[in-house]
Every structure is written in structure tokens, then in C-alpha cells.
Amino acid sequence: MKEINLDKNGLSEKEYLDTYDINKYKRPSVSNDIIIFTTEDRKEENLRKVPRKGMQVLLVKRKEHPFINKWAIPGGFVKIDEGLYEGAARELKEETGVDKVYIEQLYTYGDVERDPRTRVITVANMALIAKDSVNPKAGNDAKEVKWFWIEKELVEIKKNNEFFEKHHILKFTSEDNSTLIKYSIVEKIKKTVYGEKHLSYELLKESNDYLAFDHYKILDYAIERLRNKIEYTPIAFNLLPRLFTVKELQYVYEGIMGRELLNFRRKIGNMIIETDERIEGKPYRPAQVFKFNENWEHEF
């Protein structure tokens, strides 16, 4: 015999659900933002040298209010009959034409006044892709879509008895150099086991535009998360062909980290294995060719 549990009003679960008032609580809207990162070659005078890498992010220019004509992370509202992942993939394709890309959830943002239209909670998603694997085009909800160089530089560290205070510059430059957006970031970290953190942002005067909503905060967090993630996962290999040199891999890592990495081959350990294959079509001839070690496992 099936057990029937009644609530304080003597209702079964079915009776409760049949009479539930969905308007009992105000409901926020839910949206997805999809951050697409890649790396791109920096220009080298010597074409026979392996080019260094810089990091880029895909942004769209908004077609409608609010923040019309401002650059933003691709995204939009989740439909009532779709999952978060399905909604993120749909919005990415509708706004940029980018399809069939692996997306993972990054963080959830729910500040009360982050969207001037209504109460909006957004789920930030992130993907790392090879630039030549996609051909982004502005969809119905965007005027333009562009790759922006994205750089985050630590410029100063201050210390006192209670805090570390780090000053960063977060810089976005469109590939055609027509748009420059720069934010100053002050990060105060309390000297405790938990390391409580407080962040403040300021748009710098040399900027000729700014990002919509709180997207500068989301992109700042995404950079930090990605920089941490490449230290213990093989996610950076999404930016490389199957075969590569250690120098090419190192420049991908340095493009993401925004700094030079010493003793890189030792740090990468057994994530890569040497092969006897050759890379064709390069202006230089690599001495050693590697591929990702599919049997690699992270060890703490």
C-alpha cells in the first residue's frame, strides 16, 4: 500500500500542487551570458619565429535598449520550457552564429539592480575555442560582433596589517583598434583563513566606450577562473591543433595568464607526450612534436 503523507492542512502532495498559487512569490527573470575566449597570434617581425599569443573575447554590440549600441557578452533570457544549457546554446547561436561549442557554467550573478528592466539573475557560462573553428556573425539581436583583445595586468600591491590591496588594469581593445575600454580594479583581500575579498571598479578616462550591465565584473571573474583552471585541467588544449610544439603550448598558456612562465616544460609534466609525426605548413621546422596525453590525470 502506497504511503500518503499529509501536510499541516491535511493535503496530499498532489492536492497541494493542484492548488499551488504560482503568483504567491514574485519571480525574477533568468538569463544566460556566454563568454567565448580564444587566443590569437601577436604580430612578429620575424616570420620564422613562433608567434606569441594574446587572449581575446567575443563581444556583441546591442541593438536594443537598455545599453543600446554598447558592447556586451552574448546572451539573453531563458525560455520557460528550456534548460539552462539549451538556452545558452540557443542565445549564442542567435546573437553570433556560433554553434556546437562546449559550454560550462561559470558563476551566477544576482545583484538586485544589475539590470534596469527588472530583477534579473544571470548564469554566466564560459567556453574556450580555437578561433579558426568559428565564423561569428551578428544575429537578430546584435548590431555587430567583434573579437576584443582582453588583458588584465597587476600594476601595484599594497600591504598593511589587515589587507592585501591589489590594483589591476582590465583592458579591452577591438581587433580593428576602434574601441578601447579600460577599467581600474582595486582588490582588497583580508588576511584571514577565508581571505574575504572586496572588489571595486572604475571606468578610466582614456576609454572611448564602456561595457553594458555588469559585464566588466563577469569578464574579470572569468579571466581569474580561467587562469586558475588551466593549472589543473587540460582546458587550454582546446586552443591548439592535435599536434603542437612545447613553445606553441607555452605561448597559449602565457596568452591566458598574461605573463611569462618560467620552467614551463617541467610544470606541464606528463600532460603531453612526444610523437614521431610532423607538422606541415609551418614557416619553421619544429624539432619535437607533441600531443595531449589522453591518459593524464590531475594529482593534488
Number of C-alpha atoms within 10 A of each C-alpha: 3 4 5 8 9 12 9 6 7 10 14 14 12 9 11 14 11 9 9 10 9 9 7 7 7 8 10 12 14 17 21 27 25 24 27 22 24 27 25 19 14 13 11 11 8 8 10 11 10 18 17 18 22 22 24 24 20 22 25 25 23 23 17 12 10 13 17 14 18 19 26 24 28 25 27 20 17 21 13 10 8 11 10 19 16 13 20 27 20 20 24 25 19 20 26 25 16 20 15 10 15 12 17 15 17 18 14 15 15 14 12 12 12 16 17 12 9 11 17 20 19 22 21 24 23 20 18 21 20 16 17 9 10 14 10 20 18 20 19 11 18 22 18 19 22 19 22 23 21 26 20 22 15 12 10 11 13 10 12 9 7 11 17 16 19 17 17 18 20 21 19 25 19 18 12 9 10 9 15 16 22 24 24 18 21 18 18 21 18 17 15 9 6 8 12 11 13 11 13 12 15 11 17 16 10 10 15 11 18 20 21 18 18 15 18 22 16 19 18 16 15 19 20 13 14 20 17 12 13 15 14 13 14 17 14 21 19 14 20 18 11 11 15 21 18 18 16 16 22 19 22 24 25 19 23 24 21 19 12 12 13 9 9 15 15 8 11 14 10 15 18 21 13 16 12 7 11 14 16 9 7 9 10 12 12 15 7 15 18 20 20 18 13 10 8 14 12 10 5 4
